[in-house]
C-alpha cells in the first residue's frame, strides 16, 4: 500500500514539475487542479489552510505547499518524493544551462504560450477557490480588500500583514456563528519530532556562519550561503534574487552570468528557487549544484516538520476556525492580485495572446482537459502566433 502511494505521489509531482510554468501563483493553481479537483487527496478548505500557513513561512511557498500535501499523503518520505518530483526537472535543466551558458531569449513564441497557459490555470483556480472560500458577502469583501492591499503595496511584509488582518476580521465576524469541525491533518510525526526539527533549523542557521571561517571547503561555503538564503527570504522566488546576488556576485561570478541564469530559471517549469542548481553548478561543478539545491530547500523541510504538528493542533480550535475563514478568503485575494501581476501582465501582450488564454481556459473549465495537455497546446499556439504575427 505504501509503495503504491509513493509511486502515485512521485508520478503526480513529476508531471507537475514538467508542466507547471508561470511562477508561484500558477503553481498553486496547478496544485489545486491536480490534488484537490482531479485526485481528491484533500478539499479546498484544507488546501487553503496549507496555502495560508506556507505564506507565513520563509522560503518557496508553492514548494512548501507541495511538500505538505506529500507529507499528508505519504508521511515524511511522501513529502520528499513530492518535492523531488516537482523540483528535479527544473534542477536538471538549469544544470544543463550552467554547462552551456548561452544567451537566453525569454520572449520567443513557445515561452509566451506557456505564460498564457498560466493565465488560464490561475483564472480557473480563482473561480473554484472563490466559490468555496468566499461564499458570502463578508468574505467577498475580504477578498477584494486583500487584493487591493497587495496590488497597492506589493511586498512580502504586506502579504503577511494582509493575512494577519484577515484572520482578525474573520475572528471578529465569524466567532459567534456555527462552525464546521476542521478536518484533521493526518501526520505520521508528532510534536516531539517537530521540536527537534525546529531546533535543528535554528542551530544550522546560527552555527553554519560561525564555522565557515575555519573550514576551507567550497561545498561548505555553498551550503552555508544557500541555507541562509532559504531560511530567511520571505515573499517567494523573485525576492530571492537580490539576496543571492549579494552572496555570489562578484565573488563567484559576474553580473551577466548571474542574470542569464535568473532568466533561464523563469523560462523553465517548477520553483524559481532551483536557480540554486545553476549557481551551484558554476560555483562547484555537479556536486556544488546538488549541495546548493539541498541547502536551499532544507529549511523548508525543517520548518514544515517543526510547525505542522502544532498547526494541526491549533487550527481545530473554534476561534482559530473563525480566523481561518477570514484568512482563507484573503488567500483568494492574494491569488487574485497575483493573477494580475505578474501572471496577466507578463502573459498577455495583445489580442492574440488573450484569444489563446480564452481557448486554454475553455479547455480547462468546459472540456475538462488535463492541465498538462492545455499547457503544451498553449505553447504550440504561442509558437504559431509568434511565427505568424511576430
Number of C-alpha atoms within 10 A of each C-alpha: 5 11 9 10 14 21 13 17 24 22 16 19 26 22 16 25 24 18 23 29 26 28 24 24 25 27 27 24 25 23 22 25 21 19 21 17 14 11 11 12 15 17 14 20 18 18 21 25 19 21 21 22 18 21 23 18 22 20 29 26 27 25 26 26 27 25 27 29 25 26 26 17 24 24 20 19 14 24 26 21 26 32 26 17 22 28 25 19 20 27 27 16 18 27 25 14 20 23 14 9 16 12 14 15 11 13 11 14 19 22 23 26 29 28 29 32 34 33 30 32 30 28 22 20 22 18 13 19 22 21 13 15 22 22 12 10 9 15 25 20 16 27 27 17 17 28 26 16 18 23 18 10 12 16 15 18 13 17 23 17 16 23 26 17 18 26 25 17 21 26 21 14 16 19 17 11 9 9 13 10 11 15 13 11 21 13 17 12 15 15 16 10 13 20 18 14 20 17 15 16 20 15 11 16 19 12 11 17 15 12 13 14 10 8 11 10 11 12 19 17 22 24 21 23 21 26 25 20 22 27 24 14 19 23 21 23 21 16 14 20 18 9 17 20 17 10 14 18 14 11 10 15 14 12 12 11 16 21 15 18 24 22 16 23 25 22 23 24 24 29 27 28 26 30 28 30 33 33 28 27 23 20 21 18 16 16 13 24 28 22 23 30 27 17 22 27 24 17 28 24 20 20 24 23 25 24 18 21 21 14 15 18 12 13 20 16 13 20 18 18 23 25 25 25 26 30 33 32 30 33 28 29 30 25 26 26 24 22 22 17 16 17 26 21 13 15 24 19 12 8 9 15 22 17 13 23 26 16 17 26 25 16 18 19 16 8 10 11 14 13 25 16 14 24 23 16 20 27 22 18 23 26 20 15 18 18 12 8 8 9
